[in-house]
Amino acid sequence: MKLRFAPTSPFVRKCLATAIEAGLEGRLELIATNPMDPADDLATVNPLGKVPVLVTDEGEALYDSRVICEYLDALSTDAKLFPAEGNARWRALRLMALGDSILDAGVLRRYESLRPAAERSRAWDERQREKITRALDALEGEAEAFEGVDIGLITVASALGYLDFRFGQENWRLARPTLAPWYAEFSKRPSIALTVPKEAA
Ligand SMILES: N[C@@H](CCC(=O)N[C@@H](CS)C(=O)NCC(=O)O)C(=O)O
């Protein structure tokens, strides 16, 4: 399987962490891809021009990260990261949605910050920042119940790691006394420790 990969992308990280948890990382060939480079052929496999994309051994291109993670989970014979049913399933999917939405807002803020100063909207940035703050407060309110590993918690960890990577000066840990230690502990998992985002070489 081939994974269109960018070392800064938190959505790619989520897929890699899932592959590691699922024992499948050895089957992934990473294809370095810059989604912001108009010369990159990414749009030939994903019309949206976004990473991650997984090209299966059968040659089918799968996107986005939610679909890729569920595909990897289905291939795995290890413990399932997408709980099959009941409250555990809905909680994991909701936490995945919350983590993904922190990432959507964070990535939008990042792209906004790269625009020429005169074109940037402070109101737009603030609107996205408020979404992130409310989502973090919601996570703080339920972090005491976090245990084990599933796709929801992997996504939340990917989101918190991205906030450290791009918005470290805003220090999300302040006034989050339950979420911060949960993340410190969860980050010791090889799937999280081995996939910390970094600038492209
Ligand atoms: N919902 C998508 C989001 C993917 C995404 O936003 N990827 C970013 C990189 S972190 C990207 O490729 N952006 C390029 C663009 O927006 O043109 C997913 O879960 O995979």
The ligand as a Gaussian input file, in Angstrom:
#p B3LYP/6-31G(d) Opt

LIG

0 1
 N      -10.625000      15.850000       5.982000
 C       -9.310000      15.572000       5.437000
 C       -8.389000      16.785000       5.675000
 C       -7.040000      16.626000       4.993000
 C       -6.278000      17.953000       4.955000
 O       -6.795000      19.031000       5.261000
 N       -4.992000      17.850000       4.537000
 C       -4.184000      19.044000       4.376000
 C       -2.793000      18.826000       4.957000
 S       -2.844000      18.727000       6.709000
 C       -3.987000      19.303000       2.900000
 O       -3.637000      18.412000       2.158000
 N       -4.242000      20.545000       2.468000
 C       -4.056000      20.976000       1.112000
 C       -5.169000      21.867000       0.639000
 O       -6.082000      22.180000       1.437000
 O       -5.128000      22.250000      -0.515000
 C       -8.741000      14.294000       6.096000
 O       -9.261000      13.895000       7.167000
 O       -7.866000      13.641000       5.517000

